[in-house]
Amino acid sequence: MKMTVIGCGYLGATHAACMAELGHDVLGVDVDPEKAARLQAGEVPFFEPGLSDVLRRNLAAGRLRFTTDPREAADFATVHFLGVGTPQLRRGYGVDLSHVESAVDALAPLVRGEHLVIGKSTVPVGTAAALAQRIAVLTAPGSHVELVWSPEFLREGFAVEDTLEPDRLVLGTDPDRDDSGPARVVAEIYREILESGTPFVRTDWATAELVKVSANAFLATKISFINAISEICENVGADVSTLADAIGYDGRIGRRFLNAGLGFGGGCLPKDIRGFMARADEVGAGRALRFLREVDAINTRRRAALVDLVSDAAGGDVLGTNIAILGAAFKPESDDVRDSPALNVAGQLALRGASVSVFDPKAMANSRRLYPTLDYADSAAAACEDADVVVVATEWAEFVHMLPEELSGVVRAKVIVDGRRCLDAAAWRAAGWRLVALGGPMRVTAPQIPADGAEPIETAAPQVARPRS
Ligand code: UDX
């Protein structure tokens, strides 16, 4: 089937390449000539595992092409995916819909005949209904554009997998019109995915829009829940990681998204819960989402808590100390530094007078752009040179599997702060390091009592276990 994908950022570029991978003829459309040219040359403008292979394979097969011209899009296909960005407004918690609006403004007047626009961007509830009216005004007499909403749930780092093997497909249609035609087209586009048994949830516009933000609100709540519990654990010397394992065995709870630590960041969860709260206020249901303010506050507090923990580890004050920050991306397998907890902490430590050296396996260029005043190193070992404290802020495999011996001869003091509770605490301590973890003590988990019958290794670091005033 022929289709266009309008907006070739993270979501759109992935979607365009993956639709071509399913065998469709795809035209990617973006207003940014540089982005379109790079994609056309087979270059993914961001780091996403596996995506460049899919992109190049489909460019070579002639199933995928990129343009900046909306007229070409209107002529190329009658099906158009909409995957432009919906960032947070510069002022307040609301969502900036200007890209969505300008995309339909550019396309609608140019289409002739019957077209289908499939919205994928994350939008506040009510957006599809408003856009449909906007499109109707702009469409030429005798032509019609049907609008449906099919939100995208992909995770950065797993974007290809999540697009080609999603947990579910959701399709929201105009509640006042017969949706059998658009539903047939969407089912045909995703035939291969649906045939493999993927659930297909058909509903109205508003429900589809809400599914997406509700899912992200739930994930954010789950993370902040465990981080709130970690604040209790810090005060009483309990191990939140073992606690998460134990409650996670309950099938109703589940272990995923219960990793305590520095909390969530990135271009989606923080923005989406804020946009959701703003929209709830607008529709007169603000009270329903008041708890999300607390979710947001707990999350933000983790950053300050890590800064305090690093200061404690440095002897009470970071002024004049050397701090190595390992990790800058908001999560591993990504070069995205939008609302990155790691860089936020690095910035706060620098403001307190520390010399901060940052290393990330993939996010160096983006970090330099966002925080040009921090110092950056070319490797983990280089960042740790003469460090008084080493901080793991993003749990890249490279850091998780790092051997203490690799850094022992490099640092000034063998002190490491695990902001993601991802290190093998016993191994670091056995190598003579003082390890403290954000969220309270980390005991040796598997097995808790070593097989030789010796006592469990003492892991509770005094400064994280002591009650806070
Ligand atoms: C998220 C949603 O998962 C995805 O479905 C949606 O489409 C976009 O937003 P993404 O932003 O790529 O995806 O990242 P995700 O893997 O969800 O992680 C979000 C943040 O939560 C990261 O900063 C991560 O470090 C943090 N996190 C995640 C935790 O702090 N603890 C956890 O247990 C899990």
Boltz pocket constraint, residues with backbone or C-beta under 6 A from the ligand:
constraints:
  - pocket:
      binder: B
      contacts: [[A, 152], [A, 153], [A, 154], [A, 155], [A, 156], [A, 157], [A, 216], [A, 219], [A, 223], [A, 255], [A, 256], [A, 257], [A, 258], [A, 259], [A, 260], [A, 261], [A, 262], [A, 263], [A, 264], [A, 265], [A, 266], [A, 267], [A, 268], [A, 269], [A, 330], [A, 331], [A, 332]]
      max_distance: 6.0
